[in-house]
């Protein structure tokens, strides 16, 4: 991969990812899980003023 490239790995995929280069790499991990018992309220994701 080159600088500025990105990769997306599907959920549940095992394995290993390595940075074999000399430059540091950044990793962003997100876990999105549905709420138990139904949907949330529309304001649930709205930050307080």
Number of C-alpha atoms within 10 A of each C-alpha: 8 5 7 5 6 8 6 5 7 6 7 6 7 8 5 5 6 6 10 8 8 6 7 7 10 5 6 4 4 5 6 5 6 9 8 7 6 7 8 11 8 7 8 7 8 8 6 5 3
